[in-house]
Amino acid sequence: MGAGAPDERALSLPPIPLARPDVGEAEAEAARRVLLSGWLAQGPQVAAFEAEFAAHVGAAQAVAVCNATAALELVLHALGLGPGDEVVTVSHSFIATANAVRRTGALPVFADIESGGFNIDPASVAAAIGPRTRAVLAVHQMGMPCDLTALARISEAHGLPLIEDAACAAGSEVLSDGRWRRIGRPRGLAACFSLHPRKLLTTGEGGMITTADEALAKRLRRLRTHGADLDAAARRHVGVVEERYLEPGFNMRMTDVQAAIGRVQLARLPQMVARRRELARDYAGRLGAAAPDVGLPREPAWARSNWQSFCVTLPEGVGQGAARIALAARGVASRRGIMCAHREPAYPPGTWACAPGRGRCDCAGPRCTRLGRSERAQDRSLLLPLYNQMTEADLDRVTEALVAACRS
Ligand SMILES: *Cc1c(COP(=O)(O)O)cnc(C)c1O
């Protein structure tokens, strides 16, 4: 056996998954009550979930939808974007971010990420803004808040709406005017959350949009249900009245079953975030001691992550694929760093542009020299297992496996 071979003990232990939803009896009971209530689709539970979510993050309005991709599409659609328009965003994100822009017909213009982190670089955003730019779409990557203060300043200076892809960021916080504020009390026009099981707060599938703009919220509620001026729950209460369809819309509704689960999850969110912060601290302590050449995620002084994911950077000379195989051999799941949309077959040249280039990207093939930090992050980083039920022993096992993976 070589130095990198796992020992017998590691092989006999149950595998450690990358993530695991934290859903229990209380959520099951809430879903059961709705299932037996006679009202399953969007109704009173969705309305209550929206009110509670808005209050939790400190937003005037919250609009529930079927997932975060739909949330992004709906907000971008409401801005009236179309062919010839550009939206500045990142390539280094789950592909839904860029796809939402393309669905409107607008061109995604990719800013690079910051050095030493995985979030959008405000300087790169400033360089990417041009005469066709209609919005800035910033991502709180893996739950780590991006620099909203700088991004809001740049967006405001150009008169552009700032939209937050907060898919991963339920429970994350930023320091603003000397106070910690939850992501979702939107710094810009709107923030879009995902409630997919891979995120902290889950309803199976689900999304939530928060905004301070009452008129926008009203329009989003209409657009999510075919553009109708009255939804089914409202019609039930007002007796004999026919709805009107004011504009072409979508069916992007959340069900009451999901909302009931979400309400329980939301009440538990502060505990879940506290647990993640504890785990992230423990990870950092263990890895800092045992594997000092592994790059740890950095949390700026003005940010508090919800630690949706724990993403490390591999030491020079340690291959990502080899490291993942060595971890898997020890029963430890992992994932490559966050993808880059511009390197996928769905994004051939001409379907996107990069900063600070204007118009069509002139980079050849799937590599873009202006997105070097994004590409390096995808190639050199690794997501380690992180979920609320992890034990000290699990953290030890992951640490040992990573040390061994770096040595082999
Ligand atoms: C998960 C995720 C999405 C998509 O969320 P869905 O609810 O699955 O549509 C969008 N953006 C980012 C950054 C994500 O991580």
The ligand as an SDF file (V2000), in Angstrom:
LIG
                    3D

 15 15  0  0  0  0  0  0  0  0999 V2000
  -28.7240   27.0040   -5.6820 C   0  0  0  0  0  0  0  0  0  0  0  0
  -28.4490   28.2530   -6.3760 C   0  0  0  0  0  0  0  0  0  0  0  0
  -29.3570   28.8070   -7.2980 C   0  0  0  0  0  0  0  0  0  0  0  0
  -30.5890   28.0870   -7.7610 C   0  0  0  0  0  0  0  0  0  0  0  0
  -31.4920   27.7950   -6.7520 O   0  0  0  0  0  0  0  0  0  0  0  0
  -32.7720   26.8990   -7.0860 P   0  0  0  0  0  0  0  0  0  0  0  0
  -33.6850   27.1440   -5.9330 O   0  0  0  0  0  0  0  0  0  0  0  0
  -32.3120   25.4840   -7.1520 O   0  0  0  0  0  0  0  0  0  0  0  0
  -33.3490   27.3520   -8.3660 O   0  0  0  0  0  0  0  0  0  0  0  0
  -29.0610   30.0370   -7.8520 C   0  0  0  0  0  0  0  0  0  0  0  0
  -27.9320   30.6920   -7.5470 N   0  0  0  0  0  0  0  0  0  0  0  0
  -27.0280   30.1850   -6.6910 C   0  0  0  0  0  0  0  0  0  0  0  0
  -25.8030   30.9660   -6.3680 C   0  0  0  0  0  0  0  0  0  0  0  0
  -27.2480   28.9330   -6.0870 C   0  0  0  0  0  0  0  0  0  0  0  0
  -26.3370   28.4260   -5.2600 O   0  0  0  0  0  0  0  0  0  0  0  0
  1  2  1  0
  2  3  1  0
  2 14  2  0
  3  4  1  0
  3 10  2  0
  4  5  1  0
  5  6  1  0
  6  7  2  0
  6  8  1  0
  6  9  1  0
 10 11  1  0
 11 12  2  0
 12 13  1  0
 12 14  1  0
 14 15  1  0
M  END
$$$$
